[in-house]
Amino acid sequence: MSKLKTIQRLYDQSYISYCATYVAAILAFWLFQDISQSKALNIWFIVFSVFTLIRFLITWRFNKTIHNEDNEIWLMMFLVMSAISGTMWGLSGFLFIPEDTLPLLDSVLYHGILFLFIASLIGGSIITYSASKTVYLSFSFPAVVPHSFMLIAQGDKYHSFLGGIFLAYGVIMFLISVYINRVFAEHNKVDAENDRLKSILKRNDIKFD
């Protein structure tokens, strides 16, 4: 029952997360058109659009289905989808801002703007995805780590500093998600105990409000 409630929490709150992520994708697509290779940017946005539609359809299907023994399948499906989403945002740093095509400070500025996009998504998803530590990590890790190490590998102090801050931010948000996950776990325990007590009262024909 606890696992089912965790999965329901993930799917019930996911529509807002999908919409926010897609709005961010639209804004990023518009903002980086002037500096990105149009083919790579267009392919990224088309794939992201199709992927978002698939996520909506999967969530709609989940809400229309009665769940008994298929909890693991739905959880794995959500985890895979969140990992793909995180990976696409992690790749955006490589695709949106081609290396050695911009002056140093312009490159740092655009990477910083992209960092704000991804940081906002990670922060916004923390309530939804923290129902499962694995799910939150599957989104945040590929979204943060590749981009961070790519910035650090640039070698200059500006990119390295930005990459270090980005990586530290990801670690801090994950620690916060662990705490939120514990709160959810305690809430599930309380709900399970309440359900058990209600079942005992019902079996003994004791009325309760």
C-alpha positions, 0 to 999 in steps of 0.5 A: 500500500505504501508503494502504491501511494508513492506511485499515485503521488508521483503521477497525481502531481505530474501534470503541472511538472510536465507543463512547467518543463515544456514551457521552459523548453519553449523559452529555451528554444526561443532564447538560444536560436541565435547562437545554436545550430538550428538543426540540433536545436530543432531536433531537440525541441521536436523530440522533447515535444513528442516525449512530453506528449507521451508522458501526458498519455502515460499519466492519463492511462495510469489515472484510468487504470485500476492498480493491483499487481502492476505497481513496479511497472508503473514506477519503473515507467515513471523513473525511465521517463524522468531519466530521459527528461533529465538527460535531455536537459543535461545534453542541452548544454552541449547542443545549445551552446557550441564550444568555442563559438562565443567569446568567453564572457558571452559563453559564460552568460548563456551557460548561466542562463541555461543553468537558471532554467535547469535549476528552476526545473530541479527546484520545482520538481522536488516536491513531486519527484521526492516521493521517490529518492530514486526518481528524483535522482534519475531526473536531477543527476543527468540534468546537472552532472554532465553539464557541470563537468563540461563547464569545469572541463573548459579550464578557465575560472569562469566556466569552472566556477559556474560548473562548480556552483551548478554541481553544488546546487545539485547536491544540496537539492538532492539532500533536501529531496532526501528529507522531503522523502522521509516526510512522505514516508512518515505520512504513508506510515500514518495513513497505513496505521489509520487504515488499519485502525479503521479496518479493525473498527469496521470488523467489530461493527464500531461506528466512527466519524 
